[in-house]
């Protein structure tokens, strides 16, 4: 599945996505509690995206932690994971 197919499935499933973090989108999974399809993002790529906007590493980590990863917006809230390189 390529990125566009992934976005199409997430759109069809009405999953919540972060419009400004498309490059950090890495997949999807199912919320075990609700059965909803949810978007999955690479946490480190999210932080890198914020740094490209001009934030320092510390600012990007804090912003992501509180405003993105820490924001619960319902059962279709995206999931953020750290990957191993």
Secondary structure, DSSP 8 states (H G I E B T S, - for coil): --HHHHHHHHHHTT----GGGGGGEEEEEE-TTT--EEEEEEHHHHHHHHHHTT--HHHHHHHIIIIIIT---STT--EEE----
